[in-house]
């Protein structure tokens, strides 16, 4: 990393990356906040939203203090260096006509690239929340976000996306986060669900979602924001970004339709929640493949993912026996695994020059899953020692809105 002349920066690429950064942040705020809040019970809606906002703020600070440097500076195959620790290294020198650029993205200011990657760190950490909503202490959520974003997310991002990372050197393909974001978050969510145990009354009483209109609105924001997520990962305003945008949309539509059809056959009725879950499944699965595949391949990836994630959120969830509250593993974990493996099947060298290898993709998925599970368990242990993990039974019964925040929704 070094200072570069201002004239070396591509204005169109920079404008697209700034736009993409805003789109990806929109996926969390308010996308994930609405998507998750609509599915929890009324007494936990505000607590869920508060957790998403707090995670975004916490990870923003840890990212520029430690995470970005560990993920995206040159260092070792396992971890980056310390060159961007403590908010340093993002110079813009107007009089000298120079600014900082990253070796990963030399055509845009490093400040823009670091902000873009921050939004990925935020949403990955926020996704894990869905596995343990309605029962974790707010203070524990803050500590979890702080530690997990640095100790688990940043190393995995380095492995896959920094050119010297060991999975990047192996040739693993992950265009926008199939393993880094979705397998990582999905496995972490499953570990959290096991560690915290089931919600009181889980499996014995109906947990009615507060407002599926919130969930649909959040899903819509995710669909739109995902264009920044995937097309932005081209780090250029070019034809590859355009193709990534197209295949993202096709996969989302295919995922929604295949989940809907599966649910229609099994339950005899399609649901709004199923449609929303299916479109997210398609988006998750196309994420690692978006810069490597053609539209017909995207159709297949989305359709397969919709059915696989429907099974993940129903049959597999029953087999695993964990109260993964909002199906983080069933949708993001399974969708990320399916997408990563199918990237190895469908990657077209004419699109990017890269050819896929299913074995390499499987090694990447397995490595990330093992590291995420182990790292998450360590983080949960540390958080348990520091502040404790779970609210008491009375607080859970009352609801976290009142018990943790002394707030509640107004009368309907």
C-alpha positions, 0 to 999 in steps of 0.5 A: 500500500502506498500513496498514489497520484490523484490522477491515477484514480478512476472517477467512474469506478470511485463513484460506483464504489461509493454508491455500492457502499451506500447500498450495502449499508442499506442492507443492514440499516434498515434492511436486516433490522426490518427483516429480523424485527418482523419475524420476532415476537412483539415484545422483542421488536425494538431490542432486535432493531437496537441490536442491529444498530449497535452492531453496525456502530461497534463493528464500524469502530473495530474495523478501522481500529483493527479489522481492516488492517488484519483483513486487507493489508499484506502480511501472512497467508493467515492474517494481514499486518498492522499498517492500518491499525487505529484509523491510520493510513487513509491519507488524502493530500490535496496540495501534493495531489496524492492519496492512499490506495490499496494494492487490492483496489488501486483504481479507487481511494483506499478510504472508499475501498475500506468503507465498502469492505466495512459494510460487509463486516457489518452485515456479516456480524448482524446476520449472526444475530438472527440465530440468538434473538430474544434471549441474549443480553444486549451487553453480550451482543456488543462484546460479541460484535466487537470480538467476533468481527476482529477474531473471526471475520477479519481473518477469513476475509484475509484468507479469501480476498487478500491476494496473499491469503492462503485460500486465495493462493489456492484458487478458491473463488468467492466473488462477494462473500459466499464463504466469507459472509454466509458460511461464516455467519451461518455456522457462527449462528448455529454455534450460538444457537446451541450455546445459548439454548432454546427460547422458553416455550420453543417447540411447545407454543406458537411464536407469532411473528410481529409483522411480516410486512416489516420482513417483506420490506426488509427483504426488498431492501436486501434485494436492491442492496445486493446489487451493490453487494455483488456488482460492487465487488467488481471494484469497477464500473464495467461489464463484469459489474453489469453481468454480476448485477444481472445474474444477482437479480435472476438468482433472487427471482429463481430462489423465490420461485423455487422456495414458493413451489416447494412450500406450495407442494409440501404445505399446500399454500405459498407464504409471504415469508417463504417468498422472502426467504427464497429470494434471500436464498437465491441472493446468498447462493449467487454471491460467490458466483456472481462475477464468474457465471452466466445468466443460465447458470444463475437461474440454476444456482438460484433454483437449487438454493431455494429448495436447499434452503427450504429444506435447511429451514425445515427438515434439517433444522429439525434434525439439528435440534437447535433453536436457530431463531430466524434460520441463519444457518438454514438460509445463509449457511446452507445457501452459502455452501450450495453457492460456493460449491456450485461456483466450482461447477458453473464458473465460466472462464470466458467471464473472468478467466477463472475456472472453478474446481469443486474440490478447492471450493469444498476445502474453502467451505470446510476450512471457513466452517471449522474456523468459524465454529471454533472461533465463535465458541471461543468468543462466546466463552469470553463473552460469558466470562465478561458479562454473561450470555443469556438474560434471566427467565423473567426478562425473557418472559417480559420481553427484551424491549422492556427488560433490556431497554425500558422501551416498548411499542405503542398500542396498535 
